[in-house]
Amino acid sequence: MDKQLYRKVGRNAVVHRDIIVGCKPRADKGMILELVEGYTQQIVVSKNDVEDFMAWFEAKDD
């Protein structure tokens, strides 16, 4: 898998950057990913992974 397009999130999910439309903060400083319509899973990024995840996600414009 292309690491620029796919990322492991949490214990049991791999996401493609194109299905992520946004994120919502959680009280524990983690976040919940907002996915395109049709995806009903709730994918949580732990507070320990938020910084690395955002660096990966924001790099999509490069």
C-alpha positions as CSV (number, residue, x, y, z in Angstrom):
1,M,0.0,0.0,0.0
2,D,1.1,3.5,-0.8
3,K,1.9,5.2,2.5
4,Q,1.1,8.6,1.0
5,L,-2.5,7.4,0.3
6,Y,-3.2,4.9,3.1
7,R,-2.6,5.1,6.9
8,K,-3.3,2.8,9.8
9,V,-5.5,4.5,12.3
10,G,-6.3,2.9,15.6
11,R,-6.0,-0.8,16.2
12,N,-8.2,-2.0,13.4
13,A,-8.6,0.5,10.6
14,V,-6.7,1.6,7.5
15,V,-8.0,4.7,5.7
16,H,-7.4,6.2,2.3
17,R,-6.9,9.9,2.5
18,D,-9.6,10.6,-0.1
19,I,-12.4,9.3,2.1
20,I,-11.5,11.7,5.0
21,V,-13.5,15.0,4.8
22,G,-12.6,16.4,8.2
23,C,-12.2,15.6,11.9
24,K,-13.8,16.5,15.2
25,P,-11.8,16.9,18.4
26,R,-12.5,14.6,21.4
27,A,-12.4,15.6,25.0
28,D,-9.4,13.3,25.5
29,K,-7.4,15.3,22.9
30,G,-7.8,12.6,20.3
31,M,-10.1,13.1,17.3
32,I,-12.8,11.4,15.3
33,L,-12.5,11.3,11.5
34,E,-15.4,12.5,9.4
35,L,-15.7,10.3,6.3
36,V,-17.4,10.8,3.0
37,E,-21.1,9.8,2.7
38,G,-21.6,6.1,2.7
39,Y,-19.0,5.3,5.4
40,T,-20.6,4.8,8.8
41,Q,-17.6,3.6,10.8
42,Q,-16.5,5.9,13.6
43,I,-12.7,6.0,13.3
44,V,-10.8,7.4,16.3
45,V,-7.3,8.8,16.2
46,S,-5.8,8.6,19.7
47,K,-4.3,11.6,21.3
48,N,-0.8,10.0,21.0
49,D,-1.2,9.7,17.2
50,V,-2.9,13.1,16.4
51,E,0.2,15.0,15.6
52,D,1.6,12.3,13.2
53,F,-1.8,11.8,11.6
54,M,-2.3,15.5,10.9
55,A,1.2,15.8,9.4
56,W,0.4,12.9,7.1
57,F,-3.1,14.2,6.2
58,E,-2.0,17.8,5.6
59,A,0.9,16.6,3.4
60,K,-1.7,15.6,0.7
61,D,-1.4,19.0,-0.9
62,D,2.3,18.5,-1.6
